[in-house]
């Protein structure tokens, strides 16, 4: 299970709109919306990598949510 909340939480913490995140990440806003709302349960790895880089979060925090609890 992906930890999609990590994406939404970090975006909101940065006070970024989905449109702004789309602009800096290169991932379409519609894709970001679908990922955040759970309508795209299996997003492309490349999209997730771009979002993680833009948000400055680790891919492990998205793909392995229990990973955060292990540190």
Gaussian input, Z-matrix of N, CA and C with variables (Angstrom, degrees):
# hf/3-21g

backbone

0 1
 N
 C     1     B1
 C     2     B2     1     A1
 N     3     B3     2     A2     1     D1
 C     4     B4     3     A3     2     D2
 C     5     B5     4     A4     3     D3
 N     6     B6     5     A5     4     D4
 C     7     B7     6     A6     5     D5
 C     8     B8     7     A7     6     D6
 N     9     B9     8     A8     7     D7
 C    10    B10     9     A9     8     D8
 C    11    B11    10    A10     9     D9
 N    12    B12    11    A11    10    D10
 C    13    B13    12    A12    11    D11
 C    14    B14    13    A13    12    D12
 N    15    B15    14    A14    13    D13
 C    16    B16    15    A15    14    D14
 C    17    B17    16    A16    15    D15
 N    18    B18    17    A17    16    D16
 C    19    B19    18    A18    17    D17
 C    20    B20    19    A19    18    D18
 N    21    B21    20    A20    19    D19
 C    22    B22    21    A21    20    D20
 C    23    B23    22    A22    21    D21
 N    24    B24    23    A23    22    D22
 C    25    B25    24    A24    23    D23
 C    26    B26    25    A25    24    D24
 N    27    B27    26    A26    25    D25
 C    28    B28    27    A27    26    D26
 C    29    B29    28    A28    27    D27
 N    30    B30    29    A29    28    D28
 C    31    B31    30    A30    29    D29
 C    32    B32    31    A31    30    D30
 N    33    B33    32    A32    31    D31
 C    34    B34    33    A33    32    D32
 C    35    B35    34    A34    33    D33
 N    36    B36    35    A35    34    D34
 C    37    B37    36    A36    35    D35
 C    38    B38    37    A37    36    D36
 N    39    B39    38    A38    37    D37
 C    40    B40    39    A39    38    D38
 C    41    B41    40    A40    39    D39
 N    42    B42    41    A41    40    D40
 C    43    B43    42    A42    41    D41
 C    44    B44    43    A43    42    D42
 N    45    B45    44    A44    43    D43
 C    46    B46    45    A45    44    D44
 C    47    B47    46    A46    45    D45
 N    48    B48    47    A47    46    D46
 C    49    B49    48    A48    47    D47
 C    50    B50    49    A49    48    D48
 N    51    B51    50    A50    49    D49
 C    52    B52    51    A51    50    D50
 C    53    B53    52    A52    51    D51
 N    54    B54    53    A53    52    D52
 C    55    B55    54    A54    53    D53
 C    56    B56    55    A55    54    D54
 N    57    B57    56    A56    55    D55
 C    58    B58    57    A57    56    D56
 C    59    B59    58    A58    57    D57
 N    60    B60    59    A59    58    D58
 C    61    B61    60    A60    59    D59
 C    62    B62    61    A61    60    D60
 N    63    B63    62    A62    61    D61
 C    64    B64    63    A63    62    D62
 C    65    B65    64    A64    63    D63
 N    66    B66    65    A65    64    D64
 C    67    B67    66    A66    65    D65
 C    68    B68    67    A67    66    D66
 N    69    B69    68    A68    67    D67
 C    70    B70    69    A69    68    D68
 C    71    B71    70    A70    69    D69
 N    72    B72    71    A71    70    D70
 C    73    B73    72    A72    71    D71
 C    74    B74    73    A73    72    D72
 N    75    B75    74    A74    73    D73
 C    76    B76    75    A75    74    D74
 C    77    B77    76    A76    75    D75
 N    78    B78    77    A77    76    D76
 C    79    B79    78    A78    77    D77
 C    80    B80    79    A79    78    D78
 N    81    B81    80    A80    79    D79
 C    82    B82    81    A81    80    D80
 C    83    B83    82    A82    81    D81
 N    84    B84    83    A83    82    D82
 C    85    B85    84    A84    83    D83
 C    86    B86    85    A85    84    D84
 N    87    B87    86    A86    85    D85
 C    88    B88    87    A87    86    D86
 C    89    B89    88    A88    87    D87
 N    90    B90    89    A89    88    D88
 C    91    B91    90    A90    89    D89
 C    92    B92    91    A91    90    D90
 N    93    B93    92    A92    91    D91
 C    94    B94    93    A93    92    D92
 C    95    B95    94    A94    93    D93
 N    96    B96    95    A95    94    D94
 C    97    B97    96    A96    95    D95
 C    98    B98    97    A97    96    D96
 N    99    B99    98    A98    97    D97
 C   100   B100    99    A99    98    D98
 C   101   B101   100   A100    99    D99
 N   102   B102   101   A101   100   D100
 C   103   B103   102   A102   101   D101
 C   104   B104   103   A103   102   D102
 N   105   B105   104   A104   103   D103
 C   106   B106   105   A105   104   D104
 C   107   B107   106   A106   105   D105
 N   108   B108   107   A107   106   D106
 C   109   B109   108   A108   107   D107
 C   110   B110   109   A109   108   D108
 N   111   B111   110   A110   109   D109
 C   112   B112   111   A111   110   D110
 C   113   B113   112   A112   111   D111
 N   114   B114   113   A113   112   D112
 C   115   B115   114   A114   113   D113
 C   116   B116   115   A115   114   D114
 N   117   B117   116   A116   115   D115
 C   118   B118   117   A117   116   D116
 C   119   B119   118   A118   117   D117
 N   120   B120   119   A119   118   D118
 C   121   B121   120   A120   119   D119
 C   122   B122   121   A121   120   D120
 N   123   B123   122   A122   121   D121
 C   124   B124   123   A123   122   D122
 C   125   B125   124   A124   123   D123
 N   126   B126   125   A125   124   D124
 C   127   B127   126   A126   125   D125
 C   128   B128   127   A127   126   D126
 N   129   B129   128   A128   127   D127
 C   130   B130   129   A129   128   D128
 C   131   B131   130   A130   129   D129
 N   132   B132   131   A131   130   D130
 C   133   B133   132   A132   131   D131
 C   134   B134   133   A133   132   D132
 N   135   B135   134   A134   133   D133
 C   136   B136   135   A135   134   D134
 C   137   B137   136   A136   135   D135
 N   138   B138   137   A137   136   D136
 C   139   B139   138   A138   137   D137
 C   140   B140   139   A139   138   D138
 N   141   B141   140   A140   139   D139
 C   142   B142   141   A141   140   D140
 C   143   B143   142   A142   141   D141
 N   144   B144   143   A143   142   D142
 C   145   B145   144   A144   143   D143
 C   146   B146   145   A145   144   D144
 N   147   B147   146   A146   145   D145
 C   148   B148   147   A147   146   D146
 C   149   B149   148   A148   147   D147
 N   150   B150   149   A149   148   D148
 C   151   B151   150   A150   149   D149
 C   152   B152   151   A151   150   D150
 N   153   B153   152   A152   151   D151
 C   154   B154   153   A153   152   D152
 C   155   B155   154   A154   153   D153
 N   156   B156   155   A155   154   D154
 C   157   B157   156   A156   155   D155
 C   158   B158   157   A157   156   D156
 N   159   B159   158   A158   157   D157
 C   160   B160   159   A159   158   D158
 C   161   B161   160   A160   159   D159
 N   162   B162   161   A161   160   D160
 C   163   B163   162   A162   161   D161
 C   164   B164   163   A163   162   D162
 N   165   B165   164   A164   163   D163
 C   166   B166   165   A165   164   D164
 C   167   B167   166   A166   165   D165
 N   168   B168   167   A167   166   D166
 C   169   B169   168   A168   167   D167
 C   170   B170   169   A169   168   D168
 N   171   B171   170   A170   169   D169
 C   172   B172   171   A171   170   D170
 C   173   B173   172   A172   171   D171
 N   174   B174   173   A173   172   D172
 C   175   B175   174   A174   173   D173
 C   176   B176   175   A175   174   D174
 N   177   B177   176   A176   175   D175
 C   178   B178   177   A177   176   D176
 C   179   B179   178   A178   177   D177
 N   180   B180   179   A179   178   D178
 C   181   B181   180   A180   179   D179
 C   182   B182   181   A181   180   D180
 N   183   B183   182   A182   181   D181
 C   184   B184   183   A183   182   D182
 C   185   B185   184   A184   183   D183
 N   186   B186   185   A185   184   D184
 C   187   B187   186   A186   185   D185
 C   188   B188   187   A187   186   D186
 N   189   B189   188   A188   187   D187
 C   190   B190   189   A189   188   D188
 C   191   B191   190   A190   189   D189
 N   192   B192   191   A191   190   D190
 C   193   B193   192   A192   191   D191
 C   194   B194   193   A193   192   D192
 N   195   B195   194   A194   193   D193
 C   196   B196   195   A195   194   D194
 C   197   B197   196   A196   195   D195
 N   198   B198   197   A197   196   D196
 C   199   B199   198   A198   197   D197
 C   200   B200   199   A199   198   D198
 N   201   B201   200   A200   199   D199
 C   202   B202   201   A201   200   D200
 C   203   B203   202   A202   201   D201
 N   204   B204   203   A203   202   D202
 C   205   B205   204   A204   203   D203
 C   206   B206   205   A205   204   D204
 N   207   B207   206   A206   205   D205
 C   208   B208   207   A207   206   D206
 C   209   B209   208   A208   207   D207
 N   210   B210   209   A209   208   D208
 C   211   B211   210   A210   209   D209
 C   212   B212   211   A211   210   D210

   B1=1.4517
   B2=1.5315
   B3=1.3143
   B4=1.4532
   B5=1.5185
   B6=1.2963
   B7=1.4597
   B8=1.5260
   B9=1.3235
   B10=1.4573
   B11=1.5214
   B12=1.3265
   B13=1.4668
   B14=1.5148
   B15=1.3361
   B16=1.4649
   B17=1.5197
   B18=1.3113
   B19=1.4602
   B20=1.5198
   B21=1.3120
   B22=1.4655
   B23=1.5321
   B24=1.3479
   B25=1.4612
   B26=1.5243
   B27=1.3109
   B28=1.4641
   B29=1.5304
   B30=1.3353
   B31=1.4630
   B32=1.5265
   B33=1.3274
   B34=1.4594
   B35=1.5238
   B36=1.3237
   B37=1.4697
   B38=1.5246
   B39=1.3194
   B40=1.4680
   B41=1.5294
   B42=1.3516
   B43=1.4669
   B44=1.5274
   B45=1.3358
   B46=1.4584
   B47=1.5188
   B48=1.3016
   B49=1.4683
   B50=1.5252
   B51=1.3072
   B52=1.4656
   B53=1.5224
   B54=1.3301
   B55=1.4748
   B56=1.5228
   B57=1.3351
   B58=1.4569
   B59=1.5290
   B60=1.3264
   B61=1.4643
   B62=1.5220
   B63=1.3130
   B64=1.4693
   B65=1.5252
   B66=1.3049
   B67=1.4655
   B68=1.5259
   B69=1.3297
   B70=1.4686
   B71=1.5237
   B72=1.3362
   B73=1.4679
   B74=1.5264
   B75=1.3368
   B76=1.4603
   B77=1.5208
   B78=1.3342
   B79=1.4613
   B80=1.5253
   B81=1.3303
   B82=1.4608
   B83=1.5315
   B84=1.3263
   B85=1.4644
   B86=1.5169
   B87=1.3176
   B88=1.4684
   B89=1.5276
   B90=1.3202
   B91=1.4670
   B92=1.5234
   B93=1.3243
   B94=1.4708
   B95=1.5247
   B96=1.3196
   B97=1.4629
   B98=1.5222
   B99=1.3178
   B100=1.4643
   B101=1.5224
   B102=1.3150
   B103=1.4635
   B104=1.5309
   B105=1.3298
   B106=1.4609
   B107=1.5263
   B108=1.3133
   B109=1.4649
   B110=1.5243
   B111=1.3264
   B112=1.4563
   B113=1.5158
   B114=1.3352
   B115=1.4608
   B116=1.5251
   B117=1.3151
   B118=1.4639
   B119=1.5335
   B120=1.3468
   B121=1.4617
   B122=1.5269
   B123=1.3262
   B124=1.4606
   B125=1.5230
   B126=1.3423
   B127=1.4689
   B128=1.5233
   B129=1.3145
   B130=1.4651
   B131=1.5185
   B132=1.3181
   B133=1.4655
   B134=1.5207
   B135=1.3250
   B136=1.4640
   B137=1.5268
   B138=1.3184
   B139=1.4674
   B140=1.5204
   B141=1.3130
   B142=1.4618
   B143=1.5234
   B144=1.3217
   B145=1.4592
   B146=1.5236
   B147=1.3265
   B148=1.4614
   B149=1.5272
   B150=1.3221
   B151=1.4640
   B152=1.5250
   B153=1.3207
   B154=1.4630
   B155=1.5215
   B156=1.3179
   B157=1.4624
   B158=1.5201
   B159=1.3252
   B160=1.4636
   B161=1.5288
   B162=1.3212
   B163=1.4619
   B164=1.5242
   B165=1.3228
   B166=1.4694
   B167=1.5279
   B168=1.3510
   B169=1.4584
   B170=1.5194
   B171=1.3105
   B172=1.4585
   B173=1.5217
   B174=1.3218
   B175=1.4676
   B176=1.5269
   B177=1.3179
   B178=1.4586
   B179=1.5215
   B180=1.3422
   B181=1.4570
   B182=1.5222
   B183=1.3336
   B184=1.4584
   B185=1.5245
   B186=1.3196
   B187=1.4585
   B188=1.5233
   B189=1.3254
   B190=1.4652
   B191=1.5251
   B192=1.3379
   B193=1.4612
   B194=1.5140
   B195=1.3041
   B196=1.4662
   B197=1.5224
   B198=1.3311
   B199=1.4588
   B200=1.5303
   B201=1.3403
   B202=1.4644
   B203=1.5265
   B204=1.3165
   B205=1.4507
   B206=1.5269
   B207=1.3253
   B208=1.4555
   B209=1.5197
   B210=1.3195
   B211=1.4756
   B212=1.5004
   A1=109.68
   A2=116.30
   A3=120.85
   A4=111.05
   A5=116.15
   A6=121.99
   A7=108.07
   A8=115.53
   A9=122.07
   A10=110.82
   A11=116.95
   A12=119.54
   A13=111.81
   A14=118.00
   A15=120.54
   A16=111.03
   A17=116.72
   A18=121.61
   A19=109.99
   A20=116.48
   A21=121.33
   A22=110.78
   A23=117.01
   A24=120.89
   A25=111.50
   A26=117.16
   A27=120.61
   A28=110.67
   A29=116.70
   A30=120.08
   A31=110.32
   A32=116.54
   A33=120.29
   A34=112.08
   A35=116.40
   A36=120.51
   A37=110.29
   A38=116.28
   A39=121.24
   A40=112.11
   A41=115.71
   A42=122.02
   A43=111.62
   A44=114.87
   A45=122.26
   A46=109.23
   A47=115.93
   A48=121.01
   A49=108.28
   A50=114.92
   A51=118.63
   A52=110.07
   A53=116.54
   A54=120.43
   A55=111.06
   A56=116.78
   A57=119.33
   A58=110.56
   A59=116.70
   A60=119.78
   A61=110.27
   A62=116.65
   A63=120.29
   A64=110.53
   A65=116.07
   A66=120.72
   A67=111.75
   A68=117.71
   A69=119.24
   A70=113.34
   A71=116.91
   A72=119.28
   A73=113.08
   A74=116.28
   A75=119.35
   A76=113.07
   A77=117.03
   A78=122.14
   A79=106.93
   A80=118.95
   A81=120.37
   A82=112.89
   A83=115.89
   A84=121.13
   A85=110.92
   A86=117.52
   A87=120.31
   A88=110.88
   A89=116.66
   A90=120.74
   A91=109.94
   A92=117.20
   A93=121.29
   A94=109.48
   A95=116.95
   A96=121.23
   A97=111.04
   A98=116.92
   A99=120.86
   A100=111.19
   A101=117.86
   A102=121.60
   A103=109.56
   A104=116.44
   A105=120.56
   A106=112.74
   A107=117.55
   A108=120.86
   A109=112.78
   A110=116.78
   A111=120.42
   A112=114.49
   A113=116.83
   A114=120.05
   A115=112.24
   A116=116.39
   A117=121.15
   A118=106.74
   A119=116.96
   A120=120.23
   A121=114.40
   A122=117.15
   A123=120.50
   A124=110.05
   A125=116.79
   A126=118.99
   A127=111.05
   A128=114.65
   A129=119.78
   A130=109.91
   A131=116.19
   A132=121.70
   A133=110.33
   A134=116.88
   A135=120.34
   A136=111.28
   A137=117.26
   A138=120.46
   A139=110.75
   A140=116.72
   A141=120.65
   A142=110.86
   A143=116.54
   A144=120.72
   A145=110.27
   A146=117.31
   A147=121.53
   A148=110.97
   A149=116.64
   A150=120.10
   A151=111.22
   A152=116.75
   A153=120.47
   A154=110.81
   A155=117.13
   A156=120.44
   A157=111.21
   A158=117.10
   A159=121.22
   A160=111.23
   A161=116.02
   A162=121.37
   A163=112.99
   A164=116.03
   A165=122.63
   A166=111.50
   A167=113.81
   A168=119.95
   A169=108.34
   A170=115.74
   A171=121.49
   A172=110.32
   A173=116.00
   A174=119.90
   A175=111.29
   A176=116.99
   A177=120.92
   A178=111.42
   A179=117.16
   A180=120.78
   A181=111.56
   A182=116.86
   A183=121.16
   A184=110.77
   A185=116.49
   A186=120.73
   A187=113.71
   A188=117.08
   A189=120.83
   A190=108.63
   A191=118.08
   A192=120.09
   A193=113.65
   A194=118.81
   A195=120.03
   A196=111.24
   A197=117.01
   A198=122.36
   A199=110.66
   A200=117.73
   A201=121.49
   A202=110.90
   A203=116.84
   A204=121.26
   A205=112.61
   A206=116.95
   A207=121.10
   A208=111.97
   A209=118.48
   A210=121.11
   A211=111.64
   D1=129.25
   D2=179.35
   D3=-77.48
   D4=145.89
   D5=176.76
   D6=-93.38
   D7=75.06
   D8=-176.69
   D9=-65.84
   D10=-29.04
   D11=179.80
   D12=-58.80
   D13=-28.06
   D14=177.77
   D15=-59.30
   D16=-38.71
   D17=-179.43
   D18=-69.20
   D19=-52.18
   D20=-178.70
   D21=-61.51
   D22=-46.72
   D23=-177.79
   D24=-60.69
   D25=-45.66
   D26=-179.11
   D27=-66.95
   D28=-40.21
   D29=178.67
   D30=-61.46
   D31=-46.41
   D32=-179.79
   D33=-68.23
   D34=-36.62
   D35=177.20
   D36=-61.08
   D37=-37.16
   D38=178.21
   D39=-78.99
   D40=-5.33
   D41=-177.19
   D42=59.91
   D43=41.73
   D44=179.19
   D45=-103.29
   D46=142.09
   D47=170.97
   D48=-81.17
   D49=165.53
   D50=174.38
   D51=-62.66
   D52=-34.98
   D53=179.36
   D54=-63.71
   D55=-41.73
   D56=179.50
   D57=-66.85
   D58=-43.59
   D59=177.94
   D60=-60.58
   D61=-39.06
   D62=177.62
   D63=-61.63
   D64=-42.35
   D65=-178.53
   D66=-63.68
   D67=-43.88
   D68=-176.25
   D69=-83.27
   D70=-21.00
   D71=-177.78
   D72=-97.11
   D73=-25.27
   D74=-175.06
   D75=84.31
   D76=6.50
   D77=177.20
   D78=-96.90
   D79=128.90
   D80=-178.56
   D81=-56.42
   D82=143.14
   D83=179.91
   D84=-57.45
   D85=-38.20
   D86=-179.78
   D87=-62.95
   D88=-35.73
   D89=177.76
   D90=-68.42
   D91=-43.57
   D92=178.38
   D93=-59.43
   D94=-44.77
   D95=179.18
   D96=-60.46
   D97=-44.57
   D98=-179.86
   D99=-65.88
   D100=-38.90
   D101=178.63
   D102=-64.73
   D103=-49.76
   D104=-177.58
   D105=-64.30
   D106=-33.98
   D107=-178.04
   D108=-86.25
   D109=-6.85
   D110=179.52
   D111=85.55
   D112=5.56
   D113=179.30
   D114=-76.40
   D115=-13.79
   D116=177.12
   D117=-123.08
   D118=81.68
   D119=-174.13
   D120=-68.77
   D121=-20.39
   D122=-179.23
   D123=-126.83
   D124=71.58
   D125=-179.43
   D126=-68.52
   D127=157.70
   D128=178.48
   D129=-63.74
   D130=142.26
   D131=179.22
   D132=-58.06
   D133=-41.83
   D134=-178.11
   D135=-61.52
   D136=-39.36
   D137=177.13
   D138=-63.72
   D139=-44.03
   D140=-179.60
   D141=-65.55
   D142=-37.34
   D143=177.97
   D144=-63.18
   D145=-44.30
   D146=179.36
   D147=-63.52
   D148=-41.90
   D149=178.78
   D150=-65.16
   D151=-43.54
   D152=179.15
   D153=-61.23
   D154=-43.05
   D155=179.32
   D156=-63.45
   D157=-44.70
   D158=-179.33
   D159=-63.88
   D160=-37.35
   D161=-177.84
   D162=-88.30
   D163=-6.53
   D164=-178.47
   D165=57.52
   D166=48.88
   D167=173.11
   D168=-122.84
   D169=158.89
   D170=-178.63
   D171=-80.78
   D172=140.11
   D173=175.44
   D174=-58.28
   D175=-33.32
   D176=179.65
   D177=-60.28
   D178=-33.39
   D179=-179.84
   D180=-69.77
   D181=-22.09
   D182=178.27
   D183=-90.56
   D184=-46.88
   D185=-173.67
   D186=-87.20
   D187=-23.24
   D188=-179.95
   D189=-129.16
   D190=75.21
   D191=-175.51
   D192=-57.08
   D193=-31.23
   D194=178.76
   D195=-71.67
   D196=-15.29
   D197=178.17
   D198=-58.03
   D199=-37.20
   D200=-179.26
   D201=-63.23
   D202=-35.34
   D203=-178.11
   D204=-73.62
   D205=-18.48
   D206=-176.79
   D207=-82.58
   D208=-15.55
   D209=-178.33
   D210=-90.86

